Amino acid sequence: MLPLLAACLILLSFVQATSGRSSVRAAWYAGWHATVGYPLSAISWDKYNTMYYSFAATTSDLSSLSLNASDASLLPQFVSDAHAHGVEAHIAIGGWGGSIYFSSSVATAENRTMFAKTIIDFVNKYDLDGVNFDWEYPNHQGIGCNTISSDDTANFLSLLQVLRQDSKGDSITISAAVSISPFVDSNGNPSTDVSGFAKVLDYVAIMDYDIWGSWSSTVGPNAPLNDTFATSSDQQGSAVSAVNAWSKAGMPVDQIVLGVAAYGHSFSVNPSDAFVSGTKTLATYPAFDKSKQPLGDAWDNTGSMDACDVYEEPGGTFRFWGLIDGGFLTKKGTTAPGIYYRYDLCSQTPYVYNETSEVMVSYDNAESFTAKGTYIYDRGLRGYAMWEAGGDYNNILIDAINSVVY
């Protein structure tokens, strides 16, 4: 009887340990949105166990990280509030506009040593629990003016190894927000072996969003869970294919977090393309007018100069709350009267369409978040990370994913 009891206790300990490892419930907090509708007081801290303050940008000065675009004065209160609620406070370094100097910062052993010290000093200054690297992207141009090198991926790994050699660096959580493909190698191809990163990163968060958008040839899912059943030309990437690629390259599945999106992209679609001919059923992958990008919600970029001093057109982004404000959804997150709706069973993502304004939006709702949560649980992933905390409405999305993941 005692051996059986001991075996049961060992099994229980194993289950608890495994479930403990698969417990990342995270979101990025955009500091620049604190004064336009999402102050720290709006965060439902009890829904998460990790929050990334976004972003500390790389600079040409190895001894400095910049918070100029992210309300630097707010970071101490962010950390204090997170800790008061038992939530880990991390800093996200980089982002789309803040990755310009990553490559040069890790280009030499001397630079890596200096940059690692800068990061550790930053962590100590703000009493942070972790660092989330959001380099967009090693050896693959992101915004357009990033420094870049064929050695970026190898140098990034070396930086992480330097960080882990520091006593503070070895005690914090270190993660990376990554593309749906493994880091690009020196030949410009997705790496076939990322096992070295698995040794120094606690986890990677796969950014399974922005798969389709204004740059695409047709309307498609912003954040597809799966694309296995789509035609080959419509297989642009998904959570399923991304997790498979990263795990095949040597990243254990319990060190993979799925990035999920609390927003969607809008498209200008003529009714003749929006519907299946002779019906009011929304068509799959319809054509859209690239010359008429619809403006998104109140947070959407209306047109401005980006970090490369290049003019950036309106983005057409609708946060989940923005779809409610825009009349596409009700306050319960369901389709509003007069709006056409389609849920794609392949990608497990919804679409809404306003025939009057001719605006179609590919987005995520409670049903798609539940599907992703189920996939996370069934596949044994580490958890989820949502861009961004301020995109949800009354916790509709986060409650949906939490209901099945934990």
C-alpha positions as CSV (number, residue, x, y, z in Angstrom):
1,M,0.0,0.0,0.0
2,L,2.8,2.4,0.9
3,P,4.7,1.9,-2.3
4,L,1.5,2.6,-4.2
5,L,0.8,5.7,-2.1
6,A,4.4,6.9,-2.8
7,A,4.0,6.3,-6.5
8,C,0.8,8.4,-6.5
9,L,2.5,11.2,-4.6
10,I,5.4,11.2,-7.1
11,L,2.9,11.3,-10.0
12,L,1.0,14.1,-8.3
13,S,4.3,16.1,-7.8
14,F,5.1,15.5,-11.5
15,V,1.7,16.8,-12.6
16,Q,2.0,19.8,-10.4
17,A,5.5,20.5,-11.6
18,T,4.5,20.1,-15.2
19,S,1.4,22.3,-14.8
20,G,3.6,24.9,-13.0
21,R,5.9,25.1,-16.0
22,S,2.9,25.6,-18.3
23,S,1.6,28.6,-16.5
24,V,2.5,31.7,-18.4
25,R,-0.6,34.0,-18.5
26,A,0.9,37.1,-19.9
27,A,0.2,40.3,-21.8
28,W,2.1,43.3,-23.1
29,Y,1.3,46.7,-21.6
30,A,1.8,49.6,-24.1
31,G,3.0,52.5,-22.0
32,W,2.0,55.0,-24.7
33,H,-1.7,54.0,-24.2
34,A,-1.7,54.9,-20.5
35,T,-2.9,58.4,-21.2
36,V,-5.4,57.6,-24.0
37,G,-7.8,55.2,-22.4
38,Y,-5.8,52.4,-20.6
39,P,-4.2,53.6,-17.4
40,L,-2.5,51.1,-15.0
41,S,-5.6,51.2,-12.9
42,A,-7.5,49.5,-15.8
43,I,-5.4,46.3,-15.7
44,S,-7.2,43.3,-14.4
45,W,-4.1,42.0,-12.6
46,D,-5.8,38.9,-11.3
47,K,-6.2,37.5,-14.8
48,Y,-2.4,37.3,-15.4
49,N,0.8,36.2,-13.8
50,T,3.2,38.1,-16.1
51,M,3.0,41.5,-17.7
52,Y,5.6,43.0,-20.1
53,Y,6.0,46.8,-20.0
54,S,6.5,47.9,-23.7
55,F,8.9,49.1,-24.9
56,A,12.4,49.9,-23.9
57,A,14.1,50.7,-27.3
58,T,17.6,50.0,-28.3
59,T,19.8,53.1,-29.0
60,S,23.1,53.8,-30.6
61,D,24.5,54.2,-27.1
62,L,25.3,50.8,-25.6
63,S,24.9,52.1,-22.1
64,S,21.3,53.3,-22.7
65,L,17.8,51.9,-23.3
66,S,15.2,54.4,-24.2
67,L,11.7,54.7,-22.8
68,N,11.0,58.0,-24.5
69,A,8.0,56.6,-26.5
70,S,6.6,54.6,-23.6
71,D,6.0,56.9,-20.7
72,A,9.2,56.3,-18.7
73,S,7.7,57.9,-15.6
74,L,5.1,55.1,-15.4
75,L,7.4,52.2,-15.2
76,P,8.1,52.3,-11.4
77,Q,4.4,52.4,-10.7
78,F,3.9,49.5,-13.1
79,V,6.4,47.4,-11.2
80,S,4.9,48.4,-7.9
81,D,1.3,47.5,-9.0
82,A,2.4,44.2,-10.5
83,H,4.2,43.1,-7.4
84,A,1.3,44.2,-5.2
85,H,-0.9,41.7,-7.2
86,G,1.6,38.9,-7.3
87,V,2.4,39.4,-11.0
88,E,5.9,39.3,-12.5
89,A,6.9,42.6,-14.0
90,H,9.0,42.3,-17.1
91,I,10.5,44.8,-19.5
92,A,10.0,44.2,-23.2
93,I,13.1,45.4,-25.2
94,G,12.7,46.3,-28.9
95,G,9.4,46.1,-30.7
96,W,8.7,47.1,-34.3
97,G,10.2,50.6,-33.8
98,G,12.7,49.9,-31.1
99,S,14.9,47.1,-32.6
100,I,17.0,49.4,-34.8
101,Y,20.3,49.0,-32.8
102,F,20.0,45.4,-31.7
103,S,22.4,44.0,-34.3
104,S,25.1,46.6,-33.6
105,S,24.6,46.1,-29.8
106,V,25.5,42.4,-30.0
107,A,28.0,42.6,-32.9
108,T,31.2,42.0,-30.9
109,A,32.1,40.4,-27.6
110,E,32.9,43.9,-26.1
111,N,29.5,45.2,-27.2
112,R,27.7,42.2,-25.8
113,T,29.4,42.6,-22.4
114,M,28.5,46.3,-22.3
115,F,24.9,45.7,-23.5
116,A,24.4,42.9,-21.0
117,K,25.5,45.2,-18.2
118,T,23.1,47.9,-19.5
119,I,20.2,45.4,-19.3
120,I,21.2,44.1,-15.9
121,D,21.5,47.7,-14.6
122,F,18.0,48.5,-16.0
123,V,16.6,45.4,-14.3
124,N,18.1,46.4,-11.0
125,K,17.1,50.0,-11.2
126,Y,13.4,49.2,-11.7
127,D,13.3,46.0,-9.6
128,L,12.1,43.9,-12.6
129,D,11.5,40.2,-12.6
130,G,12.3,39.5,-16.2
131,V,13.3,40.7,-19.7
132,N,11.4,40.0,-22.9
133,F,13.5,40.4,-26.0
134,D,11.4,41.5,-28.9
135,W,14.0,41.8,-31.7
136,E,12.2,42.3,-35.0
137,Y,14.2,40.5,-36.4
138,P,17.7,38.9,-36.2
139,N,19.2,38.9,-39.7
140,H,15.9,39.9,-41.2
141,Q,14.9,43.5,-41.7
142,G,11.9,44.7,-39.8
143,I,10.9,48.3,-39.9
144,G,13.3,49.2,-42.7
145,C,16.3,50.9,-41.1
146,N,17.6,48.3,-38.6
147,T,21.3,47.5,-38.4
148,I,21.6,43.9,-39.6
149,S,24.2,41.2,-39.9
150,S,24.3,37.6,-41.1
151,D,25.7,36.8,-37.6
152,D,22.7,38.3,-35.8
153,T,21.3,35.0,-34.5
154,A,24.6,33.6,-33.3
155,N,25.4,37.0,-31.7
156,F,22.0,37.1,-30.0
157,L,22.6,33.6,-28.5
158,S,26.0,34.8,-27.2
159,L,24.4,37.8,-25.6
160,L,21.9,35.6,-23.8
161,Q,24.8,33.4,-22.6
162,V,26.6,36.4,-21.2
163,L,23.4,37.5,-19.4
164,R,23.0,34.1,-17.8
165,Q,26.6,34.2,-16.6
166,D,25.7,37.2,-14.4
167,S,24.1,36.2,-11.0
168,K,21.2,38.6,-11.6
169,G,20.8,37.5,-15.2
170,D,20.7,33.9,-14.1
171,S,17.9,34.6,-11.5
172,I,15.4,36.5,-13.7
173,T,13.0,35.2,-16.4
174,I,14.3,35.7,-19.9
175,S,12.1,35.3,-22.8
176,A,11.9,36.3,-26.5
177,A,9.0,37.3,-28.7
178,V,9.6,35.6,-32.0
179,S,8.4,35.2,-35.5
180,I,6.4,32.2,-36.7
181,S,9.6,30.9,-38.1
182,P,12.8,30.1,-36.1
183,F,15.5,32.7,-36.1
184,V,17.1,33.3,-39.5
185,D,20.6,31.7,-39.8
186,S,23.7,33.1,-41.5
187,N,22.4,31.9,-44.8
188,G,19.1,33.7,-44.6
189,N,17.1,30.6,-43.8
190,P,15.1,29.6,-40.7
191,S,17.4,28.0,-38.3
192,T,17.2,24.2,-38.0
193,D,18.7,24.1,-34.6
194,V,17.7,26.5,-31.8
195,S,18.5,24.1,-29.0
196,G,21.1,26.6,-27.7
197,F,18.4,29.2,-27.2
198,A,16.4,26.6,-25.3
199,K,19.2,26.4,-22.7
200,V,19.3,30.2,-22.0
201,L,15.7,31.3,-22.6
202,D,12.9,30.4,-20.2
203,Y,10.5,30.4,-23.2
204,V,9.8,32.0,-26.6
205,A,6.5,33.7,-27.3
206,I,5.5,33.0,-30.9
207,M,3.8,36.1,-32.4
208,D,1.0,34.4,-34.3
209,Y,-0.5,37.6,-35.6
210,D,-0.1,40.0,-38.5
211,I,-0.1,37.0,-40.7
212,W,-2.5,38.7,-43.1
213,G,-3.0,42.4,-43.5
214,S,-3.0,45.4,-45.9
215,W,0.2,44.0,-47.4
216,S,-1.5,40.7,-48.4
217,S,-3.0,39.9,-51.8
218,T,-6.4,39.1,-50.3
219,V,-8.3,39.3,-47.0
220,G,-7.1,36.6,-44.7
221,P,-6.9,35.8,-41.0
222,N,-4.8,38.1,-38.8
223,A,-4.0,35.4,-36.3
224,P,-4.8,31.9,-37.6
225,L,-4.7,28.9,-35.3
226,N,-4.4,26.5,-38.2
227,D,-4.1,26.7,-42.0
228,T,-3.7,23.0,-42.7
229,F,-7.0,22.9,-44.6
230,A,-6.4,26.0,-46.7
231,T,-5.1,25.9,-50.2
232,S,-1.3,26.1,-50.5
233,S,-1.4,29.7,-51.6
234,D,-3.4,30.6,-48.5
235,Q,-1.0,28.9,-46.1
236,Q,0.9,32.0,-44.9
237,G,1.5,30.6,-41.4
238,S,-0.4,29.7,-38.3
239,A,0.0,28.7,-34.6
240,V,0.1,25.1,-35.5
241,S,2.7,25.3,-38.2
242,A,4.8,27.8,-36.1
243,V,4.8,25.5,-33.1
244,N,5.8,22.6,-35.3
245,A,8.6,24.5,-36.8
246,W,10.1,25.8,-33.5
247,S,9.7,22.4,-31.8
248,K,11.3,20.6,-34.8
249,A,14.2,23.0,-34.5
250,G,14.8,22.1,-30.9
251,M,12.6,24.3,-28.8
252,P,10.7,22.1,-26.3
253,V,6.9,22.7,-26.5
254,D,6.8,23.4,-22.8
255,Q,9.1,26.4,-23.5
256,I,6.8,27.8,-26.2
257,V,4.1,30.4,-25.4
258,L,1.5,31.3,-28.0
259,G,1.2,35.0,-28.8
260,V,-2.5,35.9,-29.2
261,A,-4.1,39.1,-30.6
262,A,-6.7,41.3,-29.1
263,Y,-7.0,43.2,-32.3
264,G,-7.7,42.8,-36.0
265,H,-7.0,44.3,-39.4
266,S,-9.5,46.1,-41.7
267,F,-9.9,45.9,-45.4
268,S,-12.0,47.8,-48.0
269,V,-14.1,45.2,-49.7
270,N,-16.7,45.8,-52.4
271,P,-19.9,43.9,-51.8
272,S,-19.5,42.0,-55.1
273,D,-16.3,40.5,-53.6
274,A,-17.4,40.3,-50.0
275,F,-20.3,37.8,-50.6
276,V,-20.5,34.5,-52.2
277,S,-22.3,35.2,-55.5
278,G,-26.0,35.3,-55.2
279,T,-25.9,35.0,-51.4
280,K,-25.3,37.1,-48.3
281,T,-22.7,34.6,-47.1
282,L,-19.2,36.1,-46.6
283,A,-16.7,34.8,-49.1
284,T,-13.3,33.3,-48.1
285,Y,-10.2,35.3,-49.0
286,P,-12.0,38.0,-50.9
287,A,-10.1,40.7,-52.9
288,F,-9.8,44.1,-51.4
289,D,-9.0,47.7,-52.5
290,K,-5.5,48.5,-51.4
291,S,-5.9,52.2,-52.3
292,K,-8.7,52.6,-49.7
293,Q,-7.3,51.5,-46.3
294,P,-10.1,52.0,-43.8
295,L,-9.2,53.9,-40.6
296,G,-9.3,51.7,-37.5
297,D,-10.3,52.7,-34.0
298,A,-9.3,55.6,-31.9
299,W,-5.9,54.2,-31.3
300,D,-5.2,53.6,-34.9
301,N,-2.3,55.4,-36.5
302,T,-3.8,58.2,-38.7
303,G,-0.5,58.7,-40.6
304,S,2.8,59.7,-39.1
305,M,6.6,59.4,-39.4
306,D,8.0,56.1,-38.1
307,A,11.2,55.4,-36.3
308,C,13.1,55.4,-39.7
309,D,11.6,58.9,-40.5
310,V,9.5,57.4,-43.2
311,Y,5.8,58.3,-43.5
312,E,3.6,55.5,-42.3
313,E,0.0,55.3,-43.7
314,P,-3.0,54.6,-41.5
315,G,-2.9,51.1,-40.2
316,G,-6.5,50.1,-40.1
317,T,-6.2,48.3,-36.8
318,F,-9.2,47.6,-34.6
319,R,-8.7,46.5,-31.1
320,F,-11.5,44.3,-29.7
321,W,-13.0,47.2,-27.9
322,G,-12.6,49.2,-31.1
323,L,-14.9,46.8,-32.9
324,I,-17.5,47.5,-30.3
325,D,-17.0,51.3,-30.5
326,G,-17.1,51.0,-34.3
327,G,-20.5,49.3,-34.3
328,F,-19.3,45.9,-35.5
329,L,-19.9,44.1,-32.2
330,T,-22.2,44.5,-29.2
331,K,-20.9,45.1,-25.7
332,K,-21.1,41.3,-25.2
333,G,-18.7,40.8,-28.0
334,T,-21.3,39.3,-30.4
335,T,-22.2,40.5,-33.9
336,A,-24.1,43.8,-33.9
337,P,-27.4,44.1,-35.8
338,G,-26.8,44.8,-39.5
339,I,-23.3,43.4,-39.5
340,Y,-22.4,40.2,-41.5
341,Y,-20.3,37.6,-39.7
342,R,-18.3,34.5,-40.7
343,Y,-16.3,32.1,-38.5
344,D,-13.7,30.3,-40.4
345,L,-13.3,26.7,-39.1
346,C,-9.8,26.3,-40.6
347,S,-8.1,29.3,-39.1
348,Q,-10.6,29.4,-36.1
349,T,-11.0,33.1,-36.6
350,P,-14.0,35.4,-37.3
351,Y,-14.7,38.1,-39.8
352,V,-17.2,40.9,-39.7
353,Y,-18.4,43.1,-42.6
354,N,-20.3,46.3,-42.8
355,E,-21.9,46.4,-46.2
356,T,-22.7,50.1,-46.0
357,S,-19.1,51.3,-45.3
358,E,-17.6,48.3,-47.2
359,V,-15.2,47.5,-44.3
360,M,-14.3,43.9,-43.4
361,V,-12.3,43.1,-40.4
362,S,-10.4,39.9,-39.6
363,Y,-10.1,39.6,-35.8
364,D,-10.3,37.3,-32.7
365,N,-13.3,36.8,-30.4
366,A,-14.1,34.7,-27.4
367,E,-14.7,31.6,-29.6
368,S,-11.3,31.9,-31.3
369,F,-9.5,32.6,-28.0
370,T,-11.2,29.5,-26.5
371,A,-9.9,27.4,-29.5
372,K,-6.4,28.7,-29.0
373,G,-6.6,28.0,-25.3
374,T,-7.7,24.5,-26.0
375,Y,-4.8,24.1,-28.4
376,I,-2.3,25.4,-25.8
377,Y,-3.6,22.9,-23.3
378,D,-3.7,19.9,-25.6
379,R,-0.3,20.6,-27.2
380,G,1.3,21.1,-23.8
381,L,2.5,24.7,-24.4
382,R,3.8,26.9,-21.7
383,G,0.9,29.4,-21.9
384,Y,-0.1,32.5,-23.8
385,A,0.9,36.1,-24.2
386,M,-1.6,38.7,-25.5
387,W,-0.9,41.8,-27.5
388,E,-2.0,43.9,-25.9
389,A,-3.6,44.1,-22.4
390,G,-5.5,47.3,-23.4
391,G,-7.1,45.7,-26.5
392,D,-9.6,43.5,-24.7
393,Y,-13.1,44.7,-23.6
394,N,-14.4,43.7,-20.1
395,N,-12.0,40.8,-20.1
396,I,-14.1,38.9,-22.7
397,L,-11.1,37.5,-24.5
398,I,-8.8,36.9,-21.5
399,D,-11.6,35.1,-19.6
400,A,-12.3,32.9,-22.6
401,I,-8.7,31.7,-22.9
402,N,-8.2,31.3,-19.2
403,S,-11.3,29.2,-18.9
404,V,-9.7,26.4,-20.9
405,V,-5.9,26.8,-20.3
406,Y,-6.1,26.8,-16.5
